[in-house]
Amino acid sequence: MDFELLDIEFLGFFIILNRFIYFLFNYNLITALYIVFISAGSCIIWFKFFVLNSKFFFKFNKNPGRALITQRLNIFDNKMDRLVRSIIRIFFKKKKKRLRFLNSLWEDIRTLLFYFIVLRQGKAYLPFFIRWNWSLVILLKFAVKITCSFYRRAYFLKFKVLKFKRLDDDDRDFDLLPVILDSPIDFPTEPEESIDIEQEINDFETIPQNNYNTFQDESVSLKKNNMKFIQDFHDSRKDYDKVIENEEFLTDLTLFVLIFVNLFIAFYGFINSALGQFTIIPFLPQETSSLPKNILCETNKTILKLLKIENI
């Protein structure tokens, strides 16, 4: 069974629905609707942040929910006049490099502009719970870019560097070295037209014993040196394999920590928004002097007066 984004949507909807039923019987309908709308708005912000992280790290966008995706630029482009369309295309060709740089910054600029415009115009009507979660998500988006750069470097090291190092070592057939080095030594001899066997036997018998012992000692020492070279070579290869294994382990650990931290923060913030809690860091006190305890402790007087919610 695959894990899909639609399951996370259902989990958030289930939590909000249970909270709506609970506050409906304990308080009133207006308070229950207020809590549902505020929690749903914060959940949407955190869910978008989670989708961005999941698309970068995993392929979780198999079933992102029933949403209609439209190409807005093509809609406007089809309604333009041909002359205006040609002028825009010429401008895009000449300013292509500058537009690439602006396009990389456009997402951040658009988010900040929309954030400041909404806070400036609708601060009196925007709940503090949504403002606090929205501000936190914007700050986390800038922090996630740093972790994503580390993730790219670790991914490149694992699948582009260490993988090919191990493949190069496996392709080398070093096991043939002992066979080659242990083979008998044949000295080159000059070819002869005719060989007299009796003469060869007599010459061999006349070889001094000292020369024969010297030749035997040299062959034994040469074999010892060859065996020492083979042993040193295998030891160095084992050390090299251990270094590669340690690098792979550290790279896997780095990738796991980066993925876990990014997805855990986004998912934990989504669940806390559905539960109406402000904190996203576990094991820390939630109630401070500047931060209310939960969604019911609203500080916006305009909303309290509009919904007639006091002393909840």
C-alpha positions in Angstrom: 0.0 0.0 0.0 1.5 3.3 -1.1 1.5 6.4 1.0 -0.1 9.3 -0.8 -0.8 12.9 -0.1 -4.5 12.3 -0.1 -4.0 10.3 3.1 -2.5 13.3 4.8 -5.4 15.4 3.7 -7.9 12.9 5.1 -6.0 12.8 8.4 -6.2 16.6 8.7 -9.9 16.6 7.8 -10.6 13.9 10.3 -8.9 15.8 13.2 -10.7 19.1 12.3 -14.1 17.3 12.1 -13.6 15.7 15.5 -12.7 19.1 17.0 -15.7 20.7 15.4 -18.0 18.1 16.9 -16.3 18.5 20.3 -16.6 22.3 20.4 -20.1 22.2 19.0 -21.4 20.3 22.0 -19.2 22.1 24.6 -19.5 25.7 23.4 -21.6 26.9 20.5 -21.9 26.8 16.7 -20.1 30.1 16.1 -17.1 29.1 18.1 -16.9 25.7 16.5 -17.0 27.2 13.0 -14.4 29.8 14.0 -12.1 27.0 15.1 -12.7 24.9 12.0 -12.0 27.8 9.6 -8.8 29.0 11.4 -7.5 25.4 11.7 -8.3 24.7 8.0 -6.5 27.8 6.9 -3.4 27.0 8.8 -3.5 23.4 7.6 -3.6 24.6 4.0 -0.4 26.7 4.6 1.4 23.8 6.2 0.2 21.3 3.6 1.5 23.3 0.7 4.9 23.5 2.5 4.8 19.7 3.0 4.0 19.2 -0.7 7.0 21.3 -1.8 9.3 19.2 0.4 7.8 15.9 -0.6 8.1 16.7 -4.3 11.8 17.6 -3.9 12.7 14.6 -1.8 10.2 11.9 -3.0 7.6 11.3 -5.6 4.6 11.7 -3.4 2.6 13.6 -6.0 1.0 10.4 -7.4 -2.4 11.4 -6.0 -2.3 15.0 -4.7 -6.1 15.2 -4.6 -8.8 16.3 -7.0 -7.4 19.6 -8.3 -7.8 21.3 -11.7 -4.5 22.5 -13.1 -4.7 25.2 -15.7 -1.9 26.8 -17.7 -2.7 30.5 -17.1 0.1 31.9 -19.3 -1.3 30.0 -22.3 -4.8 31.3 -21.7 -3.5 34.9 -21.7 -1.2 34.3 -24.6 -4.0 33.0 -26.8 -6.1 36.1 -26.2 -3.3 38.5 -27.1 -2.9 40.2 -30.5 -0.2 38.8 -32.8 1.8 42.0 -32.8 1.9 42.2 -29.0 2.8 38.5 -28.9 5.7 38.9 -31.3 7.0 41.9 -29.3 6.9 39.9 -26.1 8.7 37.0 -27.6 11.5 39.3 -29.0 11.9 40.8 -25.5 12.1 37.3 -23.9 14.8 36.2 -26.4 17.0 39.3 -25.7 16.5 39.3 -21.9 16.7 35.6 -21.4 19.5 35.5 -18.9 18.2 38.3 -16.8 14.7 36.7 -16.8 16.2 33.4 -15.6 17.7 35.2 -12.6 14.5 37.0 -11.9 12.5 33.8 -12.3 14.6 32.1 -9.7 13.8 34.9 -7.2 10.2 35.4 -8.2 8.7 32.8 -5.9 10.3 34.4 -2.8 9.5 37.9 -3.9 5.9 37.0 -4.7 5.4 35.2 -1.3 6.8 38.2 0.6 4.8 40.8 -1.4 1.6 38.9 -0.8 2.4 38.4 2.8 3.1 42.1 3.5 0.0 43.2 1.5 -2.3 40.9 3.4 -0.8 41.9 6.8 -1.0 45.6 5.9 -4.6 45.6 4.6 -6.2 42.8 6.7 -4.3 42.7 9.9 -7.4 43.7 11.9 -9.4 40.8 10.4 -6.6 38.1 10.1 -6.5 35.8 13.1 -3.3 35.6 15.1 -3.1 31.8 14.7 -2.9 32.1 10.9 -0.4 35.0 11.0 1.9 33.1 13.3 1.9 29.9 11.2 2.2 31.8 8.0 5.2 33.7 9.2 6.8 30.6 10.5 6.3 28.8 7.1 7.9 31.7 5.2 11.0 31.6 7.5 11.2 27.8 7.1 11.1 28.1 3.3 14.3 30.2 3.3 15.9 27.7 5.7 14.9 24.7 3.6 16.8 26.1 0.6 20.1 25.6 2.6 19.2 22.0 3.5 18.2 21.3 -0.1 21.6 22.5 -1.3 23.3 20.1 1.2 20.9 17.3 -0.1 22.0 17.9 -3.7 25.7 17.7 -2.8 25.2 14.5 -0.7 23.1 12.9 -3.5 25.8 13.8 -6.1 28.5 12.3 -3.9 26.6 9.1 -3.4 25.3 8.3 -6.9 27.9 10.1 -9.1 31.2 9.8 -7.2 31.2 6.8 -4.7 29.1 4.6 -7.1 31.7 4.9 -9.9 34.6 4.5 -7.6 33.2 1.1 -6.5 32.5 0.1 -10.1 36.0 0.9 -11.2 37.4 -1.3 -8.4 35.1 -4.2 -9.3 36.1 -4.0 -13.0 39.8 -4.5 -12.2 40.6 -8.2 -12.1 43.3 -8.2 -9.5 42.9 -11.8 -8.7 45.0 -12.8 -11.6 48.1 -11.3 -10.1 49.0 -14.2 -7.8 48.8 -16.6 -10.8 51.1 -14.4 -12.9 53.6 -13.8 -10.1 53.7 -17.4 -8.9 54.4 -18.7 -12.4 57.9 -20.1 -13.1 60.5 -17.7 -14.4 61.7 -18.4 -18.0 64.8 -16.6 -19.1 65.0 -15.8 -22.8 67.4 -18.0 -24.8 68.8 -17.6 -28.2 67.4 -19.9 -30.8 69.7 -22.6 -32.0 69.5 -24.5 -35.3 70.5 -27.9 -33.9 70.6 -29.1 -30.3 72.9 -31.8 -29.2 71.3 -33.6 -26.2 74.5 -35.3 -25.0 76.4 -32.0 -25.1 73.6 -30.3 -23.1 73.7 -33.0 -20.4 77.5 -32.7 -20.2 77.3 -29.0 -19.9 74.7 -29.2 -17.1 76.8 -31.7 -15.2 79.8 -29.4 -15.4 77.9 -26.4 -13.8 79.5 -25.6 -10.5 77.4 -26.2 -7.4 77.8 -22.6 -6.2 76.2 -21.1 -9.3 73.3 -23.5 -9.0 72.7 -22.6 -5.3 72.9 -18.9 -6.1 70.3 -19.2 -8.8 68.0 -21.1 -6.5 68.4 -18.5 -3.7 67.5 -15.7 -6.1 64.4 -17.5 -7.3 63.2 -18.1 -3.7 63.8 -14.5 -2.7 62.0 -13.3 -5.8 59.0 -15.4 -4.9 59.0 -14.0 -1.3 59.1 -10.5 -2.6 56.2 -11.3 -4.9 54.1 -12.8 -2.1 54.9 -9.7 0.1 53.8 -7.4 -2.7 50.5 -9.4 -3.1 49.8 -9.3 0.6 50.5 -5.5 0.8 48.3 -5.0 -2.3 45.4 -6.9 -0.8 45.7 -5.1 2.5 45.7 -1.7 0.8 42.6 -2.8 -1.2 40.8 -3.8 2.0 41.6 -0.4 3.6 40.4 1.4 0.5 37.1 -0.6 0.6 36.6 0.3 4.2 37.1 4.0 3.4 34.5 3.8 0.6 32.1 2.0 3.0 32.5 4.7 5.7 31.9 7.4 3.1 28.8 5.7 1.9 27.5 5.3 5.4 28.0 8.9 6.3 26.4 10.0 3.0 23.4 7.8 3.7 23.1 9.2 7.2 23.3 12.8 5.9 20.5 12.1 3.4 18.3 10.4 5.9 18.7 13.3 8.5 18.0 16.0 5.9 14.9 14.2 4.6 13.6 13.3 8.0 14.1 16.9 9.4 12.3 18.6 6.5 9.4 16.2 6.3 9.0 15.9 10.0 8.8 19.7 10.6 6.2 20.1 7.8 4.1 17.2 8.9 4.3 18.1 12.6 3.3 21.7 11.8 0.3 20.4 9.8 -0.9 18.2 12.7 -0.4 20.9 15.2 -2.4 23.3 13.1 -5.2 20.8 12.9 -5.1 20.5 16.7 -5.0 24.2 17.2 -1.6 24.3 18.8 1.0 27.0 18.2 4.3 25.2 18.8 5.9 22.9 16.2 8.8 21.9 18.4 8.1 18.9 20.6 9.1 18.6 24.3 9.1 22.4 24.7 6.6 24.5 26.7 3.8 25.8 24.5 2.6 28.7 26.6 4.9 31.7 26.9 4.5 35.4 27.6 4.3 36.3 23.9 2.6 33.2 22.6 -0.9 32.0 23.6 -1.6 28.5 24.6 -3.9 27.4 21.7 -6.2 28.7 19.0 -8.9 29.7 21.5 -6.7 32.3 23.1 -7.3 34.8 20.4 -5.7 38.3 20.8 -7.4 40.0 17.9 -10.2 42.2 19.5 -11.9 42.8 16.1 -12.5 39.1 15.6 -13.6 38.6 19.2 -16.1 41.4 18.8 -17.3 40.2 15.4 -17.9 36.6 16.5 -19.0 37.6 20.0 -16.4 35.2 21.5 -15.2 36.4 24.9 -13.7 34.5 27.8 -13.5 31.2 26.1 
